[in-house]
Amino acid sequence: METAPHNPQKDERQAVKRFVDAAGVFQRTRTLRFTMMVGIGQVRLLVSVCDGRVDAIHALASLRPLTSWDFAVIAPVLSWKRFWEAVPEPGWHDVFALTRHNRMQIEGNLQPFMAHLQFVKDLLASPRREQNA
């Protein structure tokens, strides 16, 4: 029985679409404003959050050079896929568990990240709900 060859670009595109679809409608009742860069494999997305909802998501490559963000969360596609499982295994369930095992990086100004930690964690995990819908 033949299996289809593994296509990393397809996996990356599917993971990016999954995040954009779920994060694009994410909102909570909060007064907050920040911009974060989310790295999914080689793709970099700029996610603008305003008044408790995702205001815009843009591919960083499509924006002007030197576009800034407050903080960045970057991981390989496999890490995101495991993190977005309906019930992730221990070590794959939380952004801090992923960073502890060098499966994710968090960079930049950590003040807005920590000030709005639960919002950020829920936003990054929002594709879990999309999978179960």
VOKOLNU-228974 format. One record per residue (C-alpha): residue number from 1; residue in three letters; x, y, z. Coordinates in steps of 0.05 Angstrom, whole numbers. Layout:
REM VOKOLNU-228974
- vovex_tordo_px_py_pz
- NUM_ala_X_Y_Z
...
END
This chain:
REM VOKOLNU-228974
- vovex_tordo_px_py_pz
- 1_met_0_0_0
- 2_glu_29_67_-21
- 3_thr_25_128_22
- 4_ala_25_199_-3
- 5_pro_92_235_6
- 6_his_96_283_65
- 7_asn_87_355_43
- 8_pro_113_405_95
- 9_gln_88_466_56
- 10_lys_17_437_55
- 11_asp_20_423_130
- 12_glu_43_494_141
- 13_arg_-12_524_98
- 14_gln_-65_482_133
- 15_ala_-38_503_202
- 16_val_-37_577_183
- 17_lys_-109_573_155
- 18_arg_-132_537_218
- 19_phe_-102_591_263
- 20_val_-128_649_220
- 21_asp_-199_619_217
- 22_ala_-203_609_292
- 23_ala_-165_672_315
- 24_gly_-202_717_266
- 25_val_-266_710_305
- 26_phe_-235_706_375
- 27_gln_-258_757_426
- 28_arg_-266_768_501
- 29_thr_-294_826_541
- 30_arg_-230_862_557
- 31_thr_-198_930_548
- 32_leu_-131_913_518
- 33_arg_-89_931_458
- 34_phe_-27_897_432
- 35_thr_4_869_369
- 36_met_37_800_368
- 37_met_74_762_316
- 38_val_54_689_311
- 39_gly_104_644_275
- 40_ile_76_579_247
- 41_gly_133_543_214
- 42_gln_164_593_165
- 43_val_101_636_161
- 44_arg_98_699_204
- 45_leu_30_730_220
- 46_leu_19_798_252
- 47_val_-42_794_298
- 48_ser_-70_861_321
- 49_val_-115_858_383
- 50_cys_-159_917_402
- 51_asp_-213_921_456
- 52_gly_-213_846_469
- 53_arg_-219_821_398
- 54_val_-173_805_340
- 55_asp_-176_868_297
- 56_ala_-133_843_240
- 57_ile_-87_786_218
- 58_his_-36_799_163
- 59_ala_21_759_134
- 60_leu_83_796_158
- 61_ala_114_787_89
- 62_ser_58_829_59
- 63_leu_71_889_105
- 64_arg_122_944_101
- 65_pro_193_929_122
- 66_leu_209_937_196
- 67_thr_137_929_219
- 68_ser_139_922_294
- 69_trp_101_880_345
- 70_asp_100_877_420
- 71_phe_118_803_428
- 72_ala_126_741_385
- 73_val_105_669_395
- 74_ile_141_623_346
- 75_ala_138_547_337
- 76_pro_147_494_284
- 77_val_83_468_250
- 78_leu_87_402_288
- 79_ser_87_439_355
- 80_trp_25_478_336
- 81_lys_-11_415_310
- 82_arg_3_379_376
- 83_phe_-16_440_417
- 84_trp_-82_446_379
- 85_glu_-104_374_391
- 86_ala_-171_369_426
- 87_val_-136_344_489
- 88_pro_-61_355_481
- 89_glu_-13_307_515
- 90_pro_28_332_575
- 91_gly_84_376_550
- 92_trp_43_398_490
- 93_his_-16_429_527
- 94_asp_10_499_546
- 95_val_55_553_517
- 96_phe_101_549_578
- 97_ala_107_473_572
- 98_leu_125_482_499
- 99_thr_178_534_515
- 100_arg_206_492_571
- 101_his_219_435_522
- 102_asn_246_482_467
- 103_arg_185_470_422
- 104_met_164_543_422
- 105_gln_197_611_431
- 106_ile_168_673_463
- 107_glu_206_737_448
- 108_gly_199_813_453
- 109_asn_166_856_505
- 110_leu_139_806_555
- 111_gln_100_858_595
- 112_pro_37_857_550
- 113_phe_45_782_543
- 114_met_43_771_618
- 115_ala_-8_827_631
- 116_his_-57_792_584
- 117_leu_-32_721_593
- 118_gln_-99_685_596
- 119_phe_-125_723_535
- 120_val_-62_706_496
- 121_lys_-63_633_517
- 122_asp_-137_626_498
- 123_leu_-125_661_432
- 124_leu_-67_615_414
- 125_ala_-108_554_434
- 126_ser_-171_577_396
- 127_pro_-159_528_338
- 128_arg_-174_472_387
- 129_arg_-248_492_387
- 130_glu_-249_497_312
- 131_gln_-227_425_307
- 132_asn_-283_403_353
- 133_ala_-337_444_319
END
